Amino acid sequence: MKDCVFCKIASGEIPAKKLYEDGEMLAFYDMEPKAPLHFLVIPKKHIPNVMEAEESESGLLGALLWRAQKLAVEAGFEKNGARFVINCKEDGGQTVPHLHIHVLSGRPLGWPPG
């Protein structure tokens, strides 16, 4: 999508500190981290949010989550855990209209998140 900031990051138009990249997805550190470890995993394909994903994209959704946990483990957070968050639309707290998974760890995270 032309005006989507995450599409621009995925295409390289906007720089990001990348953790992982393949043909379908990109993981990069959040520019305003809320925990010692805070990165995002996004599909390169523009999917506005999880509620608008198609059944044909279910494999990609699973791959995004699998990659998120793999990167958290590789970063050393397997023992104490991490939070995996998918915000969806305005009431869900989504601020960028491109599906993304937040991965946060490195400190205790309370509930509810606030």
MMTF fields as JSON, N, C-alpha, C and O atoms, coordinates in Angstrom:
{
  "mmtfVersion": "1.0.0",
  "mmtfProducer": "UNKNOWN",
  "numBonds": 455,
  "numAtoms": 456,
  "numGroups": 114,
  "numChains": 1,
  "numModels": 1,
  "chainsPerModel": [1],
  "groupsPerChain": [114],
  "chainIdList": ["A"],
  "bondAtomList": [4, 2, 8, 6, 12, 10, 16, 14, 20, 18, 24, 22, 28, 26, 32, 30, 36, 34, 40, 38, 44, 42, 48, 46, 52, 50, 56, 54, 60, 58, 64, 62, 68, 66, 72, 70, 76, 74, 80, 78, 84, 82, 88, 86, 92, 90, 96, 94, 100, 98, 104, 102, 108, 106, 112, 110, 116, 114, 120, 118, 124, 122, 128, 126, 132, 130, 136, 134, 140, 138, 144, 142, 148, 146, 152, 150, 156, 154, 160, 158, 164, 162, 168, 166, 172, 170, 176, 174, 180, 178, 184, 182, 188, 186, 192, 190, 196, 194, 200, 198, 204, 202, 208, 206, 212, 210, 216, 214, 220, 218, 224, 222, 228, 226, 232, 230, 236, 234, 240, 238, 244, 242, 248, 246, 252, 250, 256, 254, 260, 258, 264, 262, 268, 266, 272, 270, 276, 274, 280, 278, 284, 282, 288, 286, 292, 290, 296, 294, 300, 298, 304, 302, 308, 306, 312, 310, 316, 314, 320, 318, 324, 322, 328, 326, 332, 330, 336, 334, 340, 338, 344, 342, 348, 346, 352, 350, 356, 354, 360, 358, 364, 362, 368, 366, 372, 370, 376, 374, 380, 378, 384, 382, 388, 386, 392, 390, 396, 394, 400, 398, 404, 402, 408, 406, 412, 410, 416, 414, 420, 418, 424, 422, 428, 426, 432, 430, 436, 434, 440, 438, 444, 442, 448, 446, 452, 450],
  "bondOrderList": [1, 1, 1, 1, 1, 1, 1, 1, 1, 1, 1, 1, 1, 1, 1, 1, 1, 1, 1, 1, 1, 1, 1, 1, 1, 1, 1, 1, 1, 1, 1, 1, 1, 1, 1, 1, 1, 1, 1, 1, 1, 1, 1, 1, 1, 1, 1, 1, 1, 1, 1, 1, 1, 1, 1, 1, 1, 1, 1, 1, 1, 1, 1, 1, 1, 1, 1, 1, 1, 1, 1, 1, 1, 1, 1, 1, 1, 1, 1, 1, 1, 1, 1, 1, 1, 1, 1, 1, 1, 1, 1, 1, 1, 1, 1, 1, 1, 1, 1, 1, 1, 1, 1, 1, 1, 1, 1, 1, 1, 1, 1, 1, 1],
  "groupList": [{"groupName": "MET", "atomNameList": ["N", "CA", "C", "O"], "elementList": ["N", "C", "C", "O"], "formalChargeList": [0, 0, 0, 0], "bondAtomList": [1, 0, 2, 1, 3, 2], "bondOrderList": [1, 1, 2], "singleLetterCode": "M", "chemCompType": "L-PEPTIDE LINKING"}, {"groupName": "LYS", "atomNameList": ["N", "CA", "C", "O"], "elementList": ["N", "C", "C", "O"], "formalChargeList": [0, 0, 0, 0], "bondAtomList": [1, 0, 2, 1, 3, 2], "bondOrderList": [1, 1, 2], "singleLetterCode": "K", "chemCompType": "L-PEPTIDE LINKING"}, {"groupName": "ASP", "atomNameList": ["N", "CA", "C", "O"], "elementList": ["N", "C", "C", "O"], "formalChargeList": [0, 0, 0, 0], "bondAtomList": [1, 0, 2, 1, 3, 2], "bondOrderList": [1, 1, 2], "singleLetterCode": "D", "chemCompType": "L-PEPTIDE LINKING"}, {"groupName": "CYS", "atomNameList": ["N", "CA", "C", "O"], "elementList": ["N", "C", "C", "O"], "formalChargeList": [0, 0, 0, 0], "bondAtomList": [1, 0, 2, 1, 3, 2], "bondOrderList": [1, 1, 2], "singleLetterCode": "C", "chemCompType": "L-PEPTIDE LINKING"}, {"groupName": "VAL", "atomNameList": ["N", "CA", "C", "O"], "elementList": ["N", "C", "C", "O"], "formalChargeList": [0, 0, 0, 0], "bondAtomList": [1, 0, 2, 1, 3, 2], "bondOrderList": [1, 1, 2], "singleLetterCode": "V", "chemCompType": "L-PEPTIDE LINKING"}, {"groupName": "PHE", "atomNameList": ["N", "CA", "C", "O"], "elementList": ["N", "C", "C", "O"], "formalChargeList": [0, 0, 0, 0], "bondAtomList": [1, 0, 2, 1, 3, 2], "bondOrderList": [1, 1, 2], "singleLetterCode": "F", "chemCompType": "L-PEPTIDE LINKING"}, {"groupName": "ILE", "atomNameList": ["N", "CA", "C", "O"], "elementList": ["N", "C", "C", "O"], "formalChargeList": [0, 0, 0, 0], "bondAtomList": [1, 0, 2, 1, 3, 2], "bondOrderList": [1, 1, 2], "singleLetterCode": "I", "chemCompType": "L-PEPTIDE LINKING"}, {"groupName": "ALA", "atomNameList": ["N", "CA", "C", "O"], "elementList": ["N", "C", "C", "O"], "formalChargeList": [0, 0, 0, 0], "bondAtomList": [1, 0, 2, 1, 3, 2], "bondOrderList": [1, 1, 2], "singleLetterCode": "A", "chemCompType": "L-PEPTIDE LINKING"}, {"groupName": "SER", "atomNameList": ["N", "CA", "C", "O"], "elementList": ["N", "C", "C", "O"], "formalChargeList": [0, 0, 0, 0], "bondAtomList": [1, 0, 2, 1, 3, 2], "bondOrderList": [1, 1, 2], "singleLetterCode": "S", "chemCompType": "L-PEPTIDE LINKING"}, {"groupName": "GLY", "atomNameList": ["N", "CA", "C", "O"], "elementList": ["N", "C", "C", "O"], "formalChargeList": [0, 0, 0, 0], "bondAtomList": [1, 0, 2, 1, 3, 2], "bondOrderList": [1, 1, 2], "singleLetterCode": "G", "chemCompType": "PEPTIDE LINKING"}, {"groupName": "GLU", "atomNameList": ["N", "CA", "C", "O"], "elementList": ["N", "C", "C", "O"], "formalChargeList": [0, 0, 0, 0], "bondAtomList": [1, 0, 2, 1, 3, 2], "bondOrderList": [1, 1, 2], "singleLetterCode": "E", "chemCompType": "L-PEPTIDE LINKING"}, {"groupName": "PRO", "atomNameList": ["N", "CA", "C", "O"], "elementList": ["N", "C", "C", "O"], "formalChargeList": [0, 0, 0, 0], "bondAtomList": [1, 0, 2, 1, 3, 2], "bondOrderList": [1, 1, 2], "singleLetterCode": "P", "chemCompType": "L-PEPTIDE LINKING"}, {"groupName": "LEU", "atomNameList": ["N", "CA", "C", "O"], "elementList": ["N", "C", "C", "O"], "formalChargeList": [0, 0, 0, 0], "bondAtomList": [1, 0, 2, 1, 3, 2], "bondOrderList": [1, 1, 2], "singleLetterCode": "L", "chemCompType": "L-PEPTIDE LINKING"}, {"groupName": "TYR", "atomNameList": ["N", "CA", "C", "O"], "elementList": ["N", "C", "C", "O"], "formalChargeList": [0, 0, 0, 0], "bondAtomList": [1, 0, 2, 1, 3, 2], "bondOrderList": [1, 1, 2], "singleLetterCode": "Y", "chemCompType": "L-PEPTIDE LINKING"}, {"groupName": "HIS", "atomNameList": ["N", "CA", "C", "O"], "elementList": ["N", "C", "C", "O"], "formalChargeList": [0, 0, 0, 0], "bondAtomList": [1, 0, 2, 1, 3, 2], "bondOrderList": [1, 1, 2], "singleLetterCode": "H", "chemCompType": "L-PEPTIDE LINKING"}, {"groupName": "ASN", "atomNameList": ["N", "CA", "C", "O"], "elementList": ["N", "C", "C", "O"], "formalChargeList": [0, 0, 0, 0], "bondAtomList": [1, 0, 2, 1, 3, 2], "bondOrderList": [1, 1, 2], "singleLetterCode": "N", "chemCompType": "L-PEPTIDE LINKING"}, {"groupName": "TRP", "atomNameList": ["N", "CA", "C", "O"], "elementList": ["N", "C", "C", "O"], "formalChargeList": [0, 0, 0, 0], "bondAtomList": [1, 0, 2, 1, 3, 2], "bondOrderList": [1, 1, 2], "singleLetterCode": "W", "chemCompType": "L-PEPTIDE LINKING"}, {"groupName": "ARG", "atomNameList": ["N", "CA", "C", "O"], "elementList": ["N", "C", "C", "O"], "formalChargeList": [0, 0, 0, 0], "bondAtomList": [1, 0, 2, 1, 3, 2], "bondOrderList": [1, 1, 2], "singleLetterCode": "R", "chemCompType": "L-PEPTIDE LINKING"}, {"groupName": "GLN", "atomNameList": ["N", "CA", "C", "O"], "elementList": ["N", "C", "C", "O"], "formalChargeList": [0, 0, 0, 0], "bondAtomList": [1, 0, 2, 1, 3, 2], "bondOrderList": [1, 1, 2], "singleLetterCode": "Q", "chemCompType": "L-PEPTIDE LINKING"}, {"groupName": "THR", "atomNameList": ["N", "CA", "C", "O"], "elementList": ["N", "C", "C", "O"], "formalChargeList": [0, 0, 0, 0], "bondAtomList": [1, 0, 2, 1, 3, 2], "bondOrderList": [1, 1, 2], "singleLetterCode": "T", "chemCompType": "L-PEPTIDE LINKING"}],
  "groupTypeList": [0, 1, 2, 3, 4, 5, 3, 1, 6, 7, 8, 9, 10, 6, 11, 7, 1, 1, 12, 13, 10, 2, 9, 10, 0, 12, 7, 5, 13, 2, 0, 10, 11, 1, 7, 11, 12, 14, 5, 12, 4, 6, 11, 1, 1, 14, 6, 11, 15, 4, 0, 10, 7, 10, 10, 8, 10, 8, 9, 12, 12, 9, 7, 12, 12, 16, 17, 7, 18, 1, 12, 7, 4, 10, 7, 9, 5, 10, 1, 15, 9, 7, 17, 5, 4, 6, 15, 3, 1, 10, 2, 9, 9, 18, 19, 4, 11, 14, 12, 14, 6, 14, 4, 12, 8, 9, 17, 11, 12, 9, 16, 11, 11, 9],
  "groupIdList": [1, 2, 3, 4, 5, 6, 7, 8, 9, 10, 11, 12, 13, 14, 15, 16, 17, 18, 19, 20, 21, 22, 23, 24, 25, 26, 27, 28, 29, 30, 31, 32, 33, 34, 35, 36, 37, 38, 39, 40, 41, 42, 43, 44, 45, 46, 47, 48, 49, 50, 51, 52, 53, 54, 55, 56, 57, 58, 59, 60, 61, 62, 63, 64, 65, 66, 67, 68, 69, 70, 71, 72, 73, 74, 75, 76, 77, 78, 79, 80, 81, 82, 83, 84, 85, 86, 87, 88, 89, 90, 91, 92, 93, 94, 95, 96, 97, 98, 99, 100, 101, 102, 103, 104, 105, 106, 107, 108, 109, 110, 111, 112, 113, 114],
  "secStructList": [7, 6, 6, 7, 2, 2, 2, 2, 2, 2, 2, 6, 1, 1, 7, 7, 7, 3, 3, 3, 3, 7, 1, 1, 3, 3, 3, 3, 3, 7, 1, 1, 7, 1, 1, 1, 3, 3, 3, 3, 3, 3, 3, 1, 1, 7, 7, 7, 7, 4, 4, 4, 7, 7, 4, 4, 4, 2, 2, 2, 2, 2, 2, 2, 2, 2, 2, 2, 2, 2, 2, 2, 2, 2, 6, 6, 7, 6, 6, 6, 7, 7, 3, 3, 3, 7, 7, 7, 6, 6, 6, 6, 6, 7, 7, 1, 1, 1, 7, 7, 3, 3, 3, 3, 3, 1, 1, 7, 7, 7, 1, 1, 7, 7],
  "xCoordList": [0.839, 0.0, 0.886, 1.859, 0.576, 1.407, 1.789, 2.948, 0.845, 1.103, 1.378, 1.479, 1.499, 1.68, 3.143, 4.036, 3.381, 4.749, 5.42, 6.615, 4.688, 5.303, 5.588, 6.566, 4.769, 5.083, 6.363, 7.18, 6.531, 7.738, 8.968, 10.05, 8.815, 9.922, 10.244, 11.412, 9.208, 9.413, 10.107, 10.903, 9.814, 10.426, 11.811, 12.513, 12.208, 13.506, 13.472, 14.499, 12.298, 12.157, 12.415, 12.966, 12.013, 12.28, 13.21, 12.913, 14.336, 15.263, 14.719, 13.931, 15.156, 14.798, 15.95, 16.714, 16.063, 17.069, 16.48, 15.698, 16.869, 16.279, 16.855, 18.048, 15.96, 16.344, 16.32, 17.144, 15.363, 15.145, 14.403, 13.589, 14.707, 13.972, 14.019, 15.055, 12.881, 12.824, 11.838, 11.468, 11.42, 10.542, 9.146, 8.466, 8.699, 7.335, 7.21, 6.159, 8.281, 8.145, 9.418, 10.485, 9.261, 10.364, 10.167, 9.047, 11.244, 11.236, 12.234, 13.352, 11.821, 12.686, 12.364, 11.261, 13.356, 13.186, 12.223, 12.232, 11.389, 10.466, 11.266, 12.231, 10.866, 11.577, 11.312, 12.085, 10.226, 9.898, 9.646, 8.501, 10.697, 10.521, 9.845, 10.088, 8.988, 8.276, 8.833, 8.299, 9.88, 10.54, 11.979, 12.277, 12.874, 14.254, 14.352, 15.204, 13.49, 13.379, 12.012, 11.0, 11.958, 10.679, 10.91, 11.523, 10.396, 10.497, 9.149, 8.239, 9.038, 7.815, 8.103, 9.203, 7.111, 7.172, 5.988, 4.839, 6.284, 5.233, 5.288, 6.354, 4.126, 4.168, 4.594, 4.25, 5.32, 5.664, 4.423, 4.291, 3.533, 2.261, 1.408, 1.341, 0.765, -0.078, -1.371, -2.218, -1.496, -2.73, -3.078, -2.296, -4.217, -4.512, -4.523, -4.004, -5.103, -5.172, -5.585, -5.958, -5.516, -5.79, -7.244, -7.523, -8.167, -9.58, -9.878, -10.923, -8.97, -9.16, -8.298, -8.251, -7.619, -6.818, -7.735, -8.807, -7.316, -8.076, -7.644, -6.545, -8.515, -8.17, -6.903, -6.101, -6.718, -5.527, -4.24, -3.148, -4.356, -3.198, -2.935, -2.065, -3.689, -3.55, -2.148, -1.627, -1.545, -0.177, 0.815, 1.735, 0.634, 1.489, 1.308, 2.285, 0.076, -0.177, 0.553, 1.168, 0.484, 1.2, 2.701, 3.399, 3.2, 4.641, 5.126, 6.234, 4.31, 4.673, 4.827, 5.802, 3.865, 3.917, 5.083, 5.77, 5.304, 6.423, 7.748, 8.611, 7.905, 9.143, 9.301, 10.413, 8.219, 8.278, 8.817, 9.692, 8.295, 8.771, 10.208, 10.986, 10.576, 11.951, 12.937, 13.993, 12.594, 13.473, 13.572, 14.643, 12.469, 12.508, 13.411, 14.176, 13.32, 14.186, 15.643, 16.51, 15.919, 17.294, 17.871, 19.083, 17.001, 17.46, 17.684, 18.144, 17.364, 17.635, 16.493, 16.714, 15.269, 14.13, 13.224, 12.081, 13.723, 12.918, 12.589, 11.456, 13.551, 13.356, 12.284, 11.374, 12.385, 11.457, 10.238, 9.282, 10.237, 9.064, 9.029, 9.943, 7.952, 7.763, 6.274, 5.464, 5.927, 4.542, 4.48, 5.297, 3.493, 3.246, 1.899, 0.883, 1.879, 0.679, 0.326, 1.182, -0.954, -1.483, -2.647, -3.728, -2.435, -3.513, -4.311, -3.756, -5.62, -6.469, -7.478, -8.336, -7.352, -8.222, -8.158, -7.407, -8.946, -8.875, -9.121, -8.329, -10.189, -10.482, -9.463, -9.308, -8.776, -7.735, -6.375, -5.414, -6.284, -5.035, -4.089, -2.926, -4.567, -3.707, -3.493, -4.458, -2.233, -1.924, -1.371, -1.398, -0.868, -0.404, -1.28, -1.302, -2.003, -2.94, -2.255, -2.534, -1.369, -0.658, -0.451, 0.129, -0.91, -0.797, 0.631, 1.588, 0.768, 2.087, 1.959, 0.966, 2.985, 3.079, 4.158, 5.298, 3.789, 4.775, 5.313, 4.543, 6.605, 7.218, 7.973, 8.869, 7.582, 8.179, 8.685, 8.032, 9.856, 10.409, 11.538, 11.88, 12.112, 13.25, 12.894, 13.78, 11.606, 11.142, 9.75, 9.08, 9.299, 7.926, 6.921, 7.048, 5.937, 4.911, 3.582, 3.103, 3.001, 1.756, 0.544, 0.595, -0.55, -1.828, -2.916, -2.918, -3.831, -3.932, -2.843, -2.257, -2.573, -1.462, -1.677, -0.71, -2.903, -3.134, -3.597, -3.841],
  "yCoordList": [-1.176, 0.0, 1.242, 1.305, 2.176, 3.34, 4.178, 4.574, 4.454, 5.346, 4.62, 5.269, 3.314, 2.528, 2.557, 2.181, 3.003, 3.103, 1.731, 1.629, 0.671, -0.648, -1.208, -1.935, -0.891, -1.284, -0.595, -1.192, 0.668, 1.406, 0.835, 0.806, 0.38, -0.277, -1.598, -1.913, -2.375, -3.676, -3.527, -4.383, -2.459, -2.246, -1.607, -1.516, -1.164, -0.512, 0.984, 1.654, 1.515, 2.954, 3.734, 4.835, 3.152, 3.717, 2.738, 1.544, 3.218, 2.302, 1.803, 2.479, 0.617, 0.021, -0.88, -1.372, -1.089, -2.0, -3.413, -3.804, -4.165, -5.466, -6.579, -6.616, -7.487, -8.703, -9.9, -10.807, -9.896, -11.045, -10.563, -9.641, -11.212, -10.921, -12.128, -12.776, -12.422, -13.406, -12.874, -11.701, -13.696, -13.242, -12.855, -12.104, -13.364, -13.12, -12.152, -11.54, -12.01, -11.229, -10.493, -10.726, -9.588, -8.784, -8.613, -8.4, -8.706, -8.403, -7.278, -7.308, -6.29, -5.151, -4.589, -4.766, -3.904, -3.323, -2.139, -1.345, -2.037, -0.915, 0.362, 0.364, 1.439, 2.712, 3.38, 4.239, 2.993, 3.528, 2.348, 2.093, 1.624, 0.388, 0.614, 1.609, -0.343, -0.32, -1.35, -1.512, -2.037, -3.041, -3.173, -2.732, -3.777, -3.952, -4.655, -4.31, -5.629, -6.236, -5.861, -6.169, -5.211, -4.857, -4.799, -3.871, -5.822, -5.835, -6.177, -6.64, -5.944, -6.207, -7.246, -7.302, -8.055, -8.987, -8.651, -8.654, -8.363, -7.954, -8.811, -9.288, -9.004, -9.601, -8.526, -7.357, -8.895, -7.927, -7.569, -6.449, -8.524, -8.279, -7.394, -7.619, -6.403, -5.517, -6.235, -6.529, -6.505, -7.016, -5.989, -5.812, -5.304, -4.204, -4.609, -3.88, -5.75, -6.207, -7.673, -8.225, -8.297, -9.728, -10.059, -11.149, -9.136, -9.386, -9.348, -9.826, -8.787, -8.719, -9.726, -9.709, -10.598, -11.635, -12.663, -12.969, -13.182, -14.186, -15.586, -15.774, -16.561, -17.949, -18.372, -19.135, -17.886, -18.241, -17.705, -18.131, -16.779, -16.203, -16.85, -16.4, -17.906, -18.535, -19.119, -19.073, -19.655, -20.17, -19.056, -19.248, -17.907, -16.752, -16.28, -15.943, -16.252, -15.832, -16.746, -16.273, -18.044, -18.994, -18.805, -18.889, -18.551, -18.349, -17.089, -17.071, -16.049, -14.819, -15.09, -14.662, -15.8, -16.101, -17.027, -16.84, -18.026, -18.944, -18.182, -18.399, -17.303, -16.523, -15.616, -15.458, -15.02, -14.15, -14.909, -14.411, -16.125, -16.89, -17.34, -17.353, -17.706, -18.141, -17.004, -17.228, -15.796, -14.65, -14.315, -13.935, -14.45, -14.212, -15.237, -14.89, -16.49, -17.539, -17.248, -17.335, -16.905, -16.596, -15.405, -15.321, -14.476, -13.312, -13.642, -12.79, -14.87, -15.305, -15.164, -15.174, -15.032, -14.793, -16.009, -15.872, -17.195, -18.411, -18.714, -19.082, -18.567, -18.943, -18.091, -18.628, -16.785, -15.891, -15.51, -14.964, -15.776, -15.522, -14.159, -13.347, -13.933, -12.701, -12.479, -13.378, -11.29, -10.984, -10.833, -10.141, -11.496, -11.43, -10.738, -11.237, -9.593, -8.766, -8.476, -8.098, -8.662, -8.239, -7.304, -7.755, -6.011, -5.035, -5.006, -5.166, -4.8, -4.834, -3.69, -3.602, -2.845, -1.698, -0.716, -0.922, 0.335, 1.437, 1.003, 1.339, 0.272, -0.134, -1.123, -1.242, -1.823, -2.751, -2.102, -2.768, -0.802, -0.079, -0.088, 0.29, -0.514, -0.542, 0.873, 1.591, 1.283, 2.632, 2.659, 3.701, 1.521, 1.42, 0.374, -0.78, 0.752, -0.178, -1.206, -1.283, -1.981, -3.076, -4.115, -3.81, -5.32, -6.381, -6.477, -6.483, -6.552, -6.709, -7.34, -7.155, -8.086, -8.701, -7.959, -7.853, -7.448, -6.883, -8.025, -8.874, -8.057, -9.001, -8.158, -7.386, -8.328, -7.555, -8.5, -9.494, -8.189, -9.01, -8.253, -7.138, -8.877, -8.299, -7.641, -7.16, -7.606, -7.105, -7.675, -8.075, -7.72, -8.175, -7.224, -6.004, -7.786, -7.004, -7.258, -8.391, -6.225, -6.359, -6.592, -6.451, -6.953, -7.142, -6.54, -6.782, -5.778, -5.472, -4.5, -3.81, -4.449, -3.641, -2.141, -1.383, -1.689, -0.256, 0.421, 1.627],
  "zCoordList": [0.0, 0.0, 0.0, 0.75, -0.789, -1.087, 0.144, 0.273, 1.041, 2.163, 3.481, 4.522, 3.463, 4.677, 5.123, 4.364, 6.357, 6.867, 6.934, 6.657, 7.294, 7.362, 5.975, 5.799, 5.0, 3.62, 3.161, 2.46, 3.56, 3.195, 3.89, 3.304, 5.134, 5.829, 5.142, 4.914, 4.811, 4.158, 2.804, 2.419, 2.09, 0.77, 0.854, -0.153, 2.051, 2.208, 2.011, 2.125, 1.714, 1.505, 2.805, 2.777, 3.935, 5.26, 5.97, 6.022, 6.521, 7.194, 8.536, 9.198, 8.913, 10.198, 10.633, 9.804, 11.933, 12.471, 12.422, 13.289, 11.397, 11.106, 11.973, 12.271, 12.367, 13.092, 12.16, 12.275, 11.23, 10.355, 9.112, 9.169, 7.989, 6.762, 5.852, 5.708, 5.237, 4.166, 3.128, 3.176, 2.216, 1.148, 1.582, 0.883, 2.748, 3.214, 4.378, 4.568, 5.162, 6.392, 6.741, 6.173, 7.706, 8.202, 9.708, 10.171, 10.459, 11.894, 12.129, 11.614, 12.907, 13.185, 14.565, 15.083, 15.152, 16.476, 16.433, 15.492, 17.476, 17.607, 17.839, 18.603, 17.184, 17.32, 18.671, 19.095, 19.351, 20.677, 21.608, 21.98, 21.991, 22.759, 24.112, 24.794, 24.476, 25.754, 26.727, 27.824, 26.35, 27.176, 26.659, 25.549, 27.455, 26.988, 25.631, 24.812, 25.399, 24.072, 23.535, 24.165, 22.397, 21.76, 20.256, 19.729, 19.591, 18.135, 17.527, 18.215, 16.238, 15.482, 14.408, 13.858, 14.122, 12.999, 12.102, 12.543, 10.836, 9.893, 8.633, 8.244, 7.995, 6.665, 5.663, 5.835, 4.646, 3.604, 2.785, 2.291, 2.654, 1.976, 2.872, 4.08, 2.302, 3.103, 3.489, 2.645, 4.778, 5.368, 6.439, 7.372, 6.347, 7.272, 8.746, 9.59, 9.057, 10.442, 10.445, 9.41, 11.616, 11.704, 11.355, 10.854, 11.612, 11.305, 9.806, 9.365, 9.036, 7.592, 6.838, 5.608, 7.572, 6.913, 6.263, 6.786, 5.144, 4.396, 4.826, 5.347, 4.603, 4.921, 4.186, 4.724, 2.972, 2.195, 2.829, 2.455, 3.783, 4.456, 5.819, 6.564, 6.142, 7.463, 7.673, 8.788, 6.641, 6.761, 7.074, 7.869, 6.46, 6.727, 8.163, 8.83, 8.643, 10.025, 11.006, 11.962, 10.77, 11.617, 11.528, 12.539, 10.34, 10.147, 10.872, 11.409, 10.888, 11.596, 13.09, 13.708, 13.661, 15.092, 15.417, 16.421, 14.568, 14.786, 14.754, 15.604, 13.789, 13.684, 14.899, 15.403, 15.378, 16.551, 17.756, 18.464, 17.996, 19.151, 18.943, 19.897, 17.738, 17.458, 17.737, 18.328, 17.314, 17.545, 19.031, 19.504, 19.774, 21.221, 21.908, 22.808, 21.486, 22.041, 21.701, 22.571, 20.452, 20.028, 20.779, 20.975, 21.202, 21.962, 23.437, 24.198, 23.846, 25.212, 26.183, 27.394, 25.688, 26.567, 26.742, 27.177, 26.407, 26.537, 28.001, 28.31, 28.895, 30.295, 30.972, 31.603, 30.846, 31.556, 30.736, 31.288, 29.453, 28.626, 27.968, 28.114, 27.24, 26.487, 26.288, 26.515, 25.867, 25.511, 23.995, 23.389, 23.398, 21.96, 21.792, 22.276, 21.111, 21.035, 19.584, 18.784, 19.258, 17.962, 18.252, 18.63, 18.078, 18.234, 16.942, 15.856, 17.066, 15.875, 15.892, 16.771, 14.925, 14.712, 15.886, 16.839, 15.803, 16.761, 18.208, 19.089, 18.465, 19.837, 20.378, 21.593, 19.514, 19.929, 20.111, 20.497, 19.833, 20.035, 18.843, 18.981, 17.669, 16.489, 15.979, 15.72, 15.831, 15.36, 13.947, 13.292, 13.463, 12.079, 11.393, 11.822, 10.338, 9.696, 8.788, 7.592, 9.377, 8.713, 9.802, 10.844, 9.582, 10.57, 11.097, 10.322, 12.416, 13.022, 14.396, 15.099, 14.759, 16.077, 16.853, 16.401, 18.027, 18.946, 19.798, 20.247, 20.023, 20.954, 21.98, 21.638, 23.256, 24.344, 25.42, 25.736, 25.99, 27.049, 27.726, 27.334, 28.751, 29.444, 30.752, 31.458, 31.1, 32.388, 32.626, 31.674, 33.887, 34.139, 33.481, 33.587, 32.81, 32.123, 32.833, 32.873, 33.381, 34.132, 33.261, 32.039, 33.913, 33.229, 34.087, 35.294, 33.548, 32.116, 31.692, 32.526, 30.386, 29.9, 30.071, 30.005, 30.287, 30.534, 29.334, 29.36]
}
